[in-house]
Amino acid sequence: MNGRTENIEPNSARSVASGYEVFEDAHGFDFEAMPNLSQESLFVTPNLYEFLQASLPNIVKGCQWILLYSTNRDGVSLRTLIHKSTDASGPCLLITGDKEGAVFGGLLDAPLTPTAKAKYQGTNQTFVFTTIYGEPRLFRATGANRYFFLCMNEQLAFGGGEHFALSMDGDLLSGSSGPSETFGNSCLAHNQEFELKNVELWGFKHASRYLV
């Protein structure tokens, strides 16, 4: 079964590199055009923001985006990212990228709980995305398996089957990506193995104190 993909055509923020159209760095874009972001992102441009906002589960649409973790701010440690994820009560959005300019990541439908052995977690709300095609493209669960994501202190990975859709090492300095049966995706980065430019984890907070 093929994964469902969704995409929009952005109006800007594209450049050409290594035969792929990729998104430019988010620095220099109008931060006020993304009113729900609590602070600036290295990756999120207005076009990507609009796309991801529309792709989020209904329970967090319209929420303020809270930057729970950033390697630039908090250091390179998956353990720290896992700990920071508990500051959210619901879904978290992981955003990262390679040094060639692709931006990619995925939705974790709950705060991270590390396991001692490789044990998959999550639901079919989990998705992965990439900008490597020159426009944001989303890959939702195909129903082929339930390998949504796994979390250990030394690895965080989305998808499974022949390959992980996205896998990151415990130092958050390197990762890998390949076609996964879970999401029906192709490689999310320029190469199957890559160095990570940065890692951000975003949580969501309702404006009303009566909603969590």
N, C-alpha and C positions, 0 to 999 in steps of 0.2 A: 504494500500500500504506500502511495506517495504522500509525503507530508504536505500539509496545507501551507502555502506561502502567501504572504501579503506584502505589498510594496506600495510606495508612493513615489512620485517624481518630485524631487526637491528642486527648488528654484535656484539654489546656489550651493556653495560649500563643497564643490567638487574639484578635483585635480586629477591628472593622469600620471600614473607611476607604474613602472614594471608591467605594462600591458593591461593594467586594471584601472578603472576609474575609482578613486578613493576619496573619502572625505578629508577635508583639511582640518588642521588643529582648530579647536573651538575658541582659542584665544583671539580676541579682536572682534568677536561678534557681540551684538547688543544684549547684555545680560537682562535688561528690562523687557526684552521680547519673550523671556521665559519666566513669567511672574511667580510660578510655583516652586522654582529652585531656591533653596535656602542660601546657597552660595554658588560661586562659579565652578564650572566643571572643565576639566582638560579636554573632554571629549564631546560634550553635548552642545551641538549647534541648534539654532532655532528649528531647522528642518527635522533633525533627529528627535528633538524634544517633542515636536508636534506628532511625529510618527509613533514614538513610544507611548506618549500620553494616550493616544487613541487605541493602543494595543493592550493597555493594562486591564486587569480584571475590574469589573464595575465597582467593587468594594473600595478601590483606592483611586478611581478616576476623580480628578478634581482636587486631590489632596496636595498638600505641600510636600515637596521632595526634600528629605533631610539627608545630608551627606553623613552617613554613619562611619565610613572608613575611606581613607585615601592613602595610598603608599607615599605620596608626596608629604602628607601631613603626619601620618601615624607610623611610618616605617614599613619595611618589607617583611611581613609576617602573616601567614595564613591563620595562625592561632589568634593573633590580634583581630583580624577580620572576623573570625568566628565569634569571638567575644563581643565585638562591637555590634554584630548582627542581632544580639539579644536586646539591644535598645529599641528594636522594632517589635511590634506586636502582631504584624502580619507579613505580607509579601515584601521581598527585597529585590532590587534590581542591580545586578552586577554588570558593570561596564568596564571594558578594558580595550586594549588595542596593541597592534604590533608596531614596530619601529618603521615600517614602510607606509603607514598611514591608514590602514584598515581599522575600523572601530567595530567591536562585536561584544557579545555578552549574553546574558540570559536572565530570566525571571525565576527566582526562588520563591515558592509560594508560602514559606514560613521561615522564621529565624533558623539559623544553622545549628544542628545538633551533631557533633562529631561521633562517629562510631569506631570501635577498635578494629573491626574488619570491614572490608568493602561491602556495604549494604545500601541498596538504593532506597531513596526516599522521594517524597513529592507526589504530585497529582498531575492530571493532564492539563492543568492550567500553566504548568511550566513551559517555557518556550526559549528558543535561542534566536539571535538576530545577527546580522552583519551589514556593513555598508560597502563591502568589497565590490559590489556590482555597480557602484556609482549612485545608488539610491538604497535606502534602507529596505531590507528584506527580512521578513519574520518567518520562522519555521515552527509550527505548532506540532504537538504530539500526533503521530500517525495512528496510534493504537496497535502498532506491531509488537510492542513490549511495554513494560512499566519501568524502564531504566531512566527515570527522569533526572535525578542527580544523586551523587554520592558525596559524602563529606567525611573526611578523616583529617587528623591534625597535619598530615603531610601531603594531602591531595584533595582538591575540589574538582569535580568533573560533572558535566552534563551529558546525558545520552549514553547509548551503548549499542552493542551489536558487534559489528566488525571493528568499529573505531568509537572513541569518544567524540561527541560533537565539539566539546571544549574541555580541556583538562589543564589545570594549573598546579605547579609544584608548591611545596610548603614555603619556599622562600619568595614566591610570587615574582620571580625574575624570568621564568621561562614557562612555556606552555606548548600544547599541541592541539591540533584540530583535524578531523577527518569526517568522511561521510558516516552518519549514524542512522541505524534503522529507527531509532526512537523518534527522530524529528524529520527524517527524510532530507537532511541537509547535505550540502557539499561542504568542502573545507571553508571555514569562516575567515581564515587569514590568508595572507599571500603564500605562505608555505605551511606544510603540515607541522613543522617544528619552528618555533620562533621565540624571540625575546619579547617580554612584555614592556610596553612603554610606561604604563601606570595601571593601577587597579582602583576602581571606585565602587563602593557599595552604597546604594541609596535605599532609604526607607521612606515610608509615607505616613503623614500625619494629617488627620482631619482638622479643619479649622475650628469646628465645634468641640468643646471640652466634653460634650456628652457622647461623642463618637470616638472609637479607638480603632 
